[in-house]
Every structure is written in C-alpha cells, then in structure tokens.
C-alpha cells in the first residue's frame, strides 16, 4: 500500500495578500483516529475505521500495528484492521519515537498479553509530556512497571477492576486507561478524566466493541469484557483543522463555508473568533460559515476541553499579530509551546514572551521571509502568517505539518490562497 501524501521535509512557498473565499471540507480527526486504531488490538475480529485522513502519523501507527502482527487494508478513506494473529507485545523504539501516540499501544497490549514492552514516546518538541499518569494507573491496576534502556516494561498477573484518580487531566492517559479497562471484567472507576471529543469518540468505539462505559462530569465507570468484538466507526471531524481554516478565513478578511465540522466541538474557538470581530454561524450540525475580518485584540487562556485548545494557540497568535491593540496569550498546558513566536518575530511581529505568557502588540503588516517549523501547530501558524504577509514567505520543515494536516496547501488553494509545495532537495 502506498500513500498519496508527501511526507518529506518539503517547504511551502506562499505569496501573501490573498483574501480567502469559498467552501472547504474538513478531514476526519487524526487525534480521534489514532486511539481508535489501537483499539483494534483488543479484539480478534475485524475493525473498520471510516474517514481516516492521509497523514504521516496514521502511516506510522499502521507501521506499528503491522510490526505487532496486525494486518490492514486501506481503500480511500477507509482502513480495515485485523489483529487476530498478533505476534509481539513489543513496540520498538524506531517506530514509537516517530509519534507520541504510540504510547497508546500499552493498554491494549497489556490487556491482551498481560505484558508489554513499549519504547518511551516521541513527537513534537513542545516541552515535557510525561507518561507518569499512565504508569501510575497501570501500577494501581496491579501491573509491575519498570523503565530501562528507553523502554517501559509492564506485566500483570490478572486483569482486575480498579478505582483510580488522575492527578491531572491527561488525554492519552485517559485513553490508555479506557483501552485497558475495556477488557477487564468487573466495575472500574476513573476520575478526573479528559473529556475531549476525541476521547469521547474512543468511548463510542469501545461501547460498540462490547464494553459498558458511562461518563458523568469527569468520572467514567467502565465494565469491560474479556471478549470484545469488532466495529465499524466513522471518526469525528478534525476540530483543530477546522479551527485553523476558520482563523485563516477570518484573518484574511474573507468568507467561507466549512463542511464536515461539528460546531459543538468548536465552542471556545467560535467564542474567541466572534470576540475578535469575525462572524461565525452554524448552518447545520455539520456546516459552519465564517466571515472576517478579525480586528479586536484578545486575551486567551489555554485550558483542557471544553476550554480554549492549546492546539489553536499558535494560529490565533499569528492572527493577533496584525490586530491593532495588545493581546495576551497564556499557555497553561505545555511549557514550551511558544517556539513559533520567534519565527513570527522574523516576519515583523511584536511579541514579548514571559514564561507561559505571550504579549502580542499588533503591527500594521507582516513581511514575508524564510521561517522554520518547530512543531505541528507552529507550522500552521507560520503558514497563516504567510497568507497575510507582504511579499513571499517560505516555511521550511513542513514534515511537522504533514503529521497532522491532510493536504493543507490544496485546501487553502481551493479558497484562493497562493501557496505551493516545494519538494525537498535530495543531495
């Protein structure tokens, strides 16, 4: 199987000054798809995932599942998995370090084999993203946990129900625990869980497989089953891609319609865009209308869902860099997620960083130059900045962006942007 997407360290060449207009379809959610893919490890029956985006992280997850002994077939946006003949409970370093979500193999492997060996995860360089909450949960569930030579070793004698409270809200920690407990018979209780739409999409899949899960406030009650079945599931739309496109339209003073969106998942983004002066209207349960310009400064605090998503902070910073007045952004999730600010300043943005606070004083215009991507969402912010900059902007190292956005340049071009992909030079 070959992918149609480009996954090299290409660059984007952008001519700024175009107003975005038109209609665009949002892809299925990467962050929902990945844990659902790992759920296929819990059963010997066939599992079908629909509206899967064609992304580097999806390709890496398929590589890991194949390495474990699972098989898959892809037809367009549909992936079909079969893990009936798993041959390994080890997730190797060379695959896991490409993608942090690989840590989600821990729960399914431990539940199925009663042991697992998983390399410590990699991913974006946006600060410490420890897995201590995952390991605390597994220890509370009765597993012996050790770390050596870059691997986490887990082993459990029997699968027993457990009550556990997370010290802090963690998306992947919640997902790993839910995956594991879905094969544990008896009543388990998880407290202080993450409520992101992607987590709730996983819950729906696990329920289709036969687990009984009830979520109230931040507590999940799970009654698992040793024999889980297969599933067919269409993943939710990607709310971060949707938010990125909404900001792109608003900041260029354009107007457009987004299709395949869930407005209920975008409450905080819609609120801040509206506060900035843009107009946002839900046409239906799956369609949004956005009209710019955004012209009012904002104060943003990133929070766990349903608060303002950390994954949208960089895109709003790019937008606010040319909004008259002073905006303030407080990053409360990751401690090193302002790396894009240094690149935006190369384009003329006036940004002062103080720890987890960024003060953005709007300038009249940004100027195109060469900037470098440092992580997934930083890449998106630099592309958006290029759309409004005077002259031409080159965004390098966009393999970061290719991990999480499906053909973003094609979607932006469909809205009228002047953007081209420059293939990486091979020496």
DRENDRENDREN-748041 format. One record per residue (C-alpha): residue in one letter; x, y, z. Coordinates in steps of 0.001 Angstrom, whole numbers, plus 500000, padded with zeros to 6 digits. Example, Ala and Ser with C-alpha at 12.3 -4.5 7.8 and 13.67 -1.06 7.14 Angstrom:
2
A512300495500507800/S513670498940507140/
This chain:
427
X500000500000500000/X501312503426499151/X500136506777500423/X499271509647498161/X500548512282500584/X504067513677500652/X505871513016503912/X509285514579503295/X510762517724504753/X509273519835501968/X508667523572502197/X505739525857501410/X506158528939499234/X503401531469499935/X502530534776498262/X500646536868500783/X497761539251500368/X495003536992499043/X491544537050500599/X490239533533501171/X486753532723499885/X484808529584499100/X483955526204500559/X486246523571502063/X485765520094503531/X487413519283506856/X489144515916507183/X488480513259509775/X490257513783513086/X493781512457513418/X493621512589517210/X490404510572517191/X491623508066514604/X494839507071516380/X493389505704519656/X490608504007517668/X493257502262515553/X494913500964518727/X491528499741519970/X491678497173517147/X494389495395519163/X491774494465521784/X489898492027519558/X490470489230517080/X487590490470514953/X487804492843512008/X487662496589512737/X486723499245510175/X487562502938510584/X485998505440508168/X487002508965507081/X490629508371508019/X492919511252506975/X496003510510504872/X498702511659507307/X502184510745508444/X501019509873511976/X498397507484510556/X501073505870508410/X503324505478511478/X500502503901513502/X499866501431510669/X503569500598510665/X503467499893514405/X500329497738514176/X501898495760511350/X505079495304513397/X502967493831516204/X501452491311513790/X498199493017512819/X497202493466509185/X495342496282507480/X493932497350504144/X493227500871503001/X490673501880500409/X490384505640500070/X489459506997503485/X488596503572504950/X491022501437506967/X490229497828507899/X492313496186510652/X492680492589511729/X494684491815514880/X493677488153515171/X497263486977514801/X499371489314516926/X502925488021517231/X504526490597519517/X503851492701522600/X506822494988521924/X506522498444520374/X510072499238519178/X511974502484519541/X512426503109515838/X508660503393515369/X507447504769518717/X509839507711518707/X508291508983515473/X504955509563517170/X503913510131520767/X500514508453520292/X502343505113520020/X502180505041523814/X498519504063523354/X499692500544522494/X500428499986526212/X496852499498527377/X495726497108524614/X498930495028524697/X498887494679528479/X495202493750528424/X495690491144525712/X499053489609526636/X499293490597530330/X502665492081529436/X504003494827527201/X507290496413526226/X506857499892524776/X509548502426523949/X509316505830525552/X507359508110523181/X508496510861520836/X506550513508518893/X506616517309518912/X509225519229520891/X506771521370522844/X508018520659526345/X507692517870528851/X504883515454528055/X505478512771530689/X503635509466530866/X503763509249534661/X499955509284534905/X499764506310532541/X502249504372534661/X500554505310537934/X497309503930536552/X498882500658535441/X500579500257538821/X497256500856540563/X495761498199538267/X498283495721539644/X500961495857536977/X504672495688537674/X506241498656535908/X509913499265535177/X511855501530532834/X515212500609531389/X517174501260528216/X514480503541526853/X511634501065527275/X508690500716529623/X508150497126530781/X504714496204532124/X503436492888533439/X500257491942535269/X499209488565536753/X495474489055536255/X493134491743534960/X491282493164537949/X488900496150538177/X490346499293539703/X489429502726541013/X491872505451540027/X492008509242540114/X494359511053537737/X496499513704539442/X495996515925536411/X493859515796533294/X495586513819530547/X494097512902527178/X496342509971526278/X496417508821529906/X492619508653529910/X492607506842526571/X495202504285527662/X493234503528530819/X489955503175528896/X491567500855526353/X492941498617529103/X489819498559531263/X487602497649528324/X488958494086528611/X488809493986532428/X485679492283533741/X484000493986536687/X483315497608537582/X486191500085537329/X486084503809538081/X488281506517536550/X488161510027537985/X489456513371536698/X489401512117533126/X489844514145529943/X486612514990528102/X487994515964524692/X485736514965521773/X488463512577520623/X488286510742523973/X484508510523523725/X484827509149520177/X487021506363521560/X484381505692524233/X481786505220521482/X484034502691519739/X484732500730522932/X480995500584523595/X480449499214520074/X483037496524520907/X481079495428523959/X482414497445526885/X479929499289529087/X481094502843529775/X479230505671531447/X480719509170531675/X479416511805534062/X481295515037534701/X484935513867534800/X484218510335536019/X483998507197533865/X482525503914535075/X483798501028532965/X482605497435532858/X484850495595530453/X484629492230528741/X487316489654528075/X485737489012524678/X485430492250522720/X484066492332519195/X484940494256516078/X483430497563514990/X482687499914512130/X483065503566513032/X483311506916511266/X485669509230513118/X484629512738514104/X485747515754512029/X489095517297512929/X488217520283515121/X491787521656515022/X491932521601511236/X488520523254511239/X489704525913513679/X492837526550511623/X490801527090508450/X488349529330510310/X491215531521511523/X492739531594508026/X489482532869506531/X488905535405509305/X492425536859509363/X492470537426505581/X489150539267505795/X487479536598503709/X484376534488503992/X483799530805503541/X481917527674504449/X483398524677506226/X481789521309505599/X482145518149507707/X482513520004511010/X480892519617514407/X480170523127515739/X479615521703519235/X483306520748519362/X484420524290518465/X482717526335521165/X485810528044522596/X487264528770519141/X483976530201517875/X483678532331521007/X487131533873520561/X486737534422516828/X483423536181517451/X485021538264520199/X487721539276517690/X485076540737515387/X484672537866512933/X481234536403512198/X480619532682512687/X477327530928512026/X476387527253512156/X474304526372509093/X473648522835510326/X475136520123512526/X477964519736510015/X478450523129508328/X479890526463509509/X480047529890507877/X482925532265508711/X483390535875507675/X486245538212508541/X487899540402509354/X489167539784512866/X490126543202514228/X489824543180518023/X492614542128520443/X492008539126522697/X493052537569525974/X493360533796525660/X493963531158528323/X494526527636527016/X492639525025529031/X491569521408528876/X488388520822526877/X485894522456526848/X488301525356527353/X490362527014524623/X492545524322522986/X496308524556523237/X496388523244519655/X494824526525518463/X497049528915520396/X499697529327517682/X497172530044514925/X495487532753516998/X498885534290517743/X499513534660514010/X496109536299513566/X496549538644516524/X499987539757515323/X498263542186512910/X495248543114515066/X495513546661516391/X495971546739520167/X497554544423522706/X496577540763523056/X497717538357525731/X498001534589525438/X498533532329528457/X499709528805527672/X498594526614530566/X499086523156529030/X502652522919527684/X505589524966528912/X507478525208525598/X504720525971523148/X505730529483522130/X508544528456519765/X506588529811516794/X506747533294518349/X510454533567517463/X509669532777513818/X506739535203513722/X509071537910515033/X511301537309511989/X508301538402509949/X507950541594511969/X505548540519514702/X505841542346518040/X505716539573520657/X507135539570524186/X507454536233525976/X507413535935529751/X507317532307530809/X503893530959529868/X502602534387528832/X502889535990525396/X502057539661524873/X501223540387521240/X501138544010520087/X499507544231516679/X501624545618513836/X500399547108510563/X501694544217508484/X503999541208508492/X506746540810505901/X507498537594504075/X510767535794504790/X512110532279505387/X510809530692508593/X511232527236510075/X508586524936511523/X509305523704515045/X506211521614515748/X502857520684514220/X500722523667515230/X503638526106514918/X503832525057511269/X500187526006510790/X500677529411512415/X503553530236510069/X501512529237507028/X498685531504508214/X501153534328508793/X502408533870505241/X498883534313503907/X498703537888505247/X502370538871504937/X503636541382502397/X505679539577499762/X506663535928499804/X507148533550502710/X508921530193502696/X508000527802505515/X510573525018505833/X510491521634507599/X506779521159506996/X507017517440507760/X505736518606511144/X502604519947509448/X502200516818507326/X501839514829510538/X498534516489511343/X497063518323508315/X495822516479505243/X496910518393502130/X496507521779503791/X498005523581500796/X495364522113498479/X492548523196500791/X493972526717501067/X494444526910497285/X490810525905496883/X489957529010498926/X492133531199496714/X495493531190498525/X498723531451496536/X500664528567498071/X502887525904496554/X504734522896497955/X508457522893497217/X509850519340497205/X512791518668499495/X516165518736497795/X517869515334497731/X521647515534497961/
